[in-house]
Amino acid sequence: MTQHELHAIQQSGEGYKVEFKRNVNSDLAKELVAFANSSGGRVFIGIEDDGLISGIHINNDLRSRVEATARDCDPSVRIDLETFNNVLIVHVPEGKDKPYRCTNGFYVRNGASSVKGERN
């Protein structure tokens, strides 16, 4: 990640493959399974919904919480972590073992939102 790339992502805002999170919260699992069930994407932790970088203190505890959230999905979601300018970037590739779910159910990306899947 470069400063130029991050600035371009901030300007473009959230979308099909980009989600901003101020911090790690219960919604993270929903975003991880939504990206895994769709075409993959990135969660930027430490960026507000409006694209403003609030930053986050990145340490081993934070990384462990994110990794545990990914492992707790069913099946586990594969992720890669990257840090840049006090932002933790969670790379989520498209899943190979779809469908993925979290404790709140199945989710997919629909534009800039993660929506709950419905049974047919």
Secondary structure, 3 states (H helix, E strand, C coil): CCHHHHHHHHHHCCECCEEEECCCCCCHHHHHHHHHHCCCEEEEECECCCCCECCCCCCHHHHHHHHHHHHCCECCCCCEEEEECCEEEEEECCCCCCCCEECCEEEEEECCEEEECCCC
